[in-house]
Amino acid sequence: MTRIKLLFILILSLSIFSCAKDSTTDPAVTKTDAIKSTEWIVDGFTLADNTPIDPALFAGDAKFINQLTYIFENTGIVRSYDKISKQPASYGTWGLSENDTKLDINIQGFKGTFGVIELSKQKMILRNNIKYNNTEIPVNMVFLPLK
């Protein structure tokens, strides 16, 4: 009889503890939450295979986007600031589309629909075709949070 009681208590205890909620897990962060969580700086440019690219070879305004800090606001406004002087540079609009796989940005010098390769609070990688050495190629723009 005692063995049956002990077995019953053991089974009951295991079922209670196995159903307990894990309090250490954070709820999933959406891509919208991640992009709005920080100020972003361009850390570098790469080809799809992660080969680094020198932005000095880009055409037009594209060669200057790594000199700015970007803030994506709740209101759909994106603002850029000079990294060094902290002076406002430009502002425009942003929005995620196509099930959060595209990021539409409309800001002077940084316009287009960019493929979202990675987007978390720690890193953002966007892909777009950029004129490089007079040829259009897909380029990754790697953004990191401003520290």
N, C-alpha and C positions, 0 to 999 in steps of 0.2 A: 504494500500500500504506500509506503514512504517513497519508494522508487517512482511510482506513478505520479505522486505529488511533485517530486523534484523534477521529473521529466516535463510535467505540465508547466511548472514555473519557468523552467529553462526555455521551453518553446514560446511561452507568452513573452518573456523578456526579449528573446531574439526578434520576435515579430514587432514589438514596440520600438526597439532601437533601430531595426532595419528600415522602418517607415519614417523615422525622425527626419525633419528637414535639415539639409546641410546648410548651416548658417554662414559658411565661409565663401560660398559662391556668390559672385556679383551678377546682377541681371545683365543680360547681353546689352552692349552699347551699340546703338544704331550708328550707321554711317553719318547721319545728320548730326547726332550728338558728338561724334568724334571730330567732325570738321569744325564744329563751333566751339570745341573745348579749349582751344589755344590759339596763339599767334603762330603763323607758319613762316618758315624761311626755306628758300631753295638750297638744298645741300649739294646738289649736283645733277648732272644730266648723263644718261646712259643710253646705249642701244638696248634692244630687247634682251640681248645676252649679257647685260650688265657691263659692257665695255664702256668706260668713261668717255665723254665727249667734251671738248673745249668749247664753252659757250661763245668765245670770241669769234668763232667761225660762223655763228648764226647770222642770218640776215635780219635787218630791220630792228624793231623793238625787242624781239625775242632774246637778243644778247644782253638785255638789261634787266630781265625779270628776276635774276638772282641777286640783284642789289636792293631788293625791297622785302619788307615784311608784309604778310597778308593776314587780314582778320575777316573771317566769315561770320556775319552776324545773324541772329535769329530772324531778323526782318527780311532776309534775302539780299541784304546789301553786303558787298565785299569792299574792304578798304585796303589800300596799300600805303605803306610808309617807308621812307628812306631808312635803311638799316642803321646808318651812322648818325644822321642828324635828327632822326625820329620825326621829321616834318612830313605832313600828308603829301602823298604823291598823286593819288587818283582814287576814285571810287566807282562802283558799278553794281551789277547784280550777279547773283549766283543761284544755282538750284540743281539738285540731283534729279535725274530722269532715268527712264528705261530700267526700272527696278533697281535703282541706285548703282547702275553700271556705267553711267555717264555723268559728268559734271559739266554743266553749262556755265561758263564764266563770260561776262561782258564787262570788261574793264580796259581802259586805255592801255595798249601794249600787251594785253594778255586776254585775248578774246578767242572763244571757240568752244567746241564740245570735246571734252577730253575723256578718254577711256579711264575708268577707275580700276587700276591694277591692284592697289592695296589702299585701305583707308581704316586706320585705327587712331587711337590717341597718341601713339608713339611714332607713326609714320604715315605719309600719304605719297603714293606714287600714281602720277597721272601720265597718260600716253596720248601723244598727238603727232601728226606729221609736221615736221619743221624743215625749213630749207636749210640744208647743211652742205657746205662746199658746192653750192648751186644745184643741189639735188634734194627732192622731197624724200625724207626718210622718217619712219616711226621712231620717236624719241621718248624715253621715260624722263619725267621731271620728278626728282626725289625731294620731298619736303619733310622737314623735321620741325618739331616744336621749338619755338624760341626759348632759350634758357635764360 
